[in-house]
Amino acid sequence: MKMRNFILMALMMLVASGSALAQKTEKVPVSLNGIWQMCFYRSNSPTVAGELKTSNSLKILSDDGRFTNMVMMPHGAIIIGEGRYEMTSENSYTEIVERNLHLPQLNGKKNLMHFEMMDEGIMVVKYFLKEDINGNKIDSWCYETWKKVEMSDEYPENIIR
């Protein structure tokens, strides 16, 4: 009888710990690791956002905490920004900018990036720019739309290499 009670108690503890583990798993923050492609909306109408199109800009968020922003050019790819990043909350991360060609006023600074995950691997990011490279006041929010690059199930026929 003691052995049966012991086994029942052990099973109850396993079920309880498994349930607690499942609840913890549900609250794990979203992983931003991967390759993201910048997108924009194109429309024939000024009143409709239109269709989401991909651009030639990529953001790589590595699992080692590094980020790289790059642009595909006709003569080859160039890196336009790089540094480290760290998750700040469930819906924000901070880029510690080492070098940025597009926004050089961010060099050596921390840039808080707020994000919202949408359907189909879309992430909308916003960040605040206080000033331009010359110290002129901007005080505006910048919005970017990124789509996570996923591996295709098959090799595309029309790929350009």
Secondary structure, 3 states (H helix, E strand, C coil): CHHHHHHHHHHHHHHHHHHHHHHHHHCCCCCCCEEEEEEEEECCCCCCCCEEEEEEEEEEECCCCEEEEEEEECCEEEEEEEEEEEEEECCEEEEEEEEECCCHHHCCCEEEEEEEECHHHEEEEEEEEEECCCCCEEEEEEEEEEEECCCCCCCCCCCCC
